[in-house]
Amino acid sequence: MLPPELPPLPALTRAEAELIDRYLDVVDLLGRINPAHHGDTYRGLRAAQALVGKATALRDALTLMHNRGENELHAPTLARALRVLDGERRTARVTLPPRSDS
């Protein structure tokens, strides 16, 4: 039996798709660095080192959009794309986990 199909990605410009991909790259690394989650310092260190390059790529994607005249982010469309790409789970790693009162 095949797994259920994911909803299709919304129509994005190439620059918007690049922005989403680079944003999720940064989010994934920040999730690995988050000191509120279990992990070792070496894993966080490696993620922090990689973050510099990924943040530069994110800046470049935004610069490209701006230079092409794409001066406005279409938040509902981009949010749909993030949801299709598992953005809710991935960004949850950046926040604090729920408080455990034990």
N, C-alpha and C positions, 0 to 999 in steps of 0.2 A: 504494500500500500504506500502511495506517495504522500509526502507531507503536504499540508495545505499550501496553496500558492500565496505568496505575498502580494499585497496590492501593488499596482504599478507605481513607479515613481512619477510625480507630476512632471510636466514639461518644464525643463530648466534650460537656460542658456548654458553654453559651455563654461562661462565664467562663474555662474551660480553653482553649477555642479562641482567645479573646482573649489569654490568657497566652502561648500558643505563638506567635501572630502577633507580638506585641510583643517576645518573646524573640528571635525570628529577625531582627526589625528591628534590635535592638541588636547581635546577632552580626554581621550584615552590615556595619554601620558599624564595629565593632571590627576586622573583617577589612580594611576599607579604610584604617584608621589604622595597622595593624600595621607597625612599622618594619622588620621582618624580610622584608617582601615589597617587590617593586619598585613604584614609584609616585612621584608627585611630592608635594611638601609641600602644595600648594594642595588637592589631592584629600583629603589627610589632614585638613587644616584644616576643609574643608567638612563632612567626616564627623564630626569632633569637635564642630563647632557643632550639627549635627543630633542628635548623641548625647544632648544634654541633654533635648530634647523626647521622644525615644524612651525614654529611661530613666524619665522621668516617667510616660509611658504604661504602661510595664512595671510600675512601682510601683502605679499606679492599678488595673491588672488584678489584681495580687496583693491589693491592699486590698479590691477588690470580692469576690474569692473568700473572703477571710477574713471579711468582714462578712456574707456569705451563709451562713457556717457551713461552707464548704469548707476545712477546716483541714488537710487532708492531701493531698499531691500523690501521685497514682497514677502512679509513675514508669514502670512497664512500658507503660501505655497512652499516656502522654505521649511516651515514647521512640519508640513505634511511629508516632505522629503526626509527630514530628520527622523520622523516616526517610522517611516518605511525602513530606514537604515538602522533601526534599533537605538535611536538617539536617546529615548527616555531612560533605558537601562544604562547606557553608556554615560550619560550626564549625571545619573544618580550616584555614580562612584566619586564624583567631585564634591558632593555635599556631605554634611555630617550624617552619620547613621542615626536612627531613632535612639532616643535616650533609653537606656536600660536601668531601671531602678532596682537592681538586685544587689 
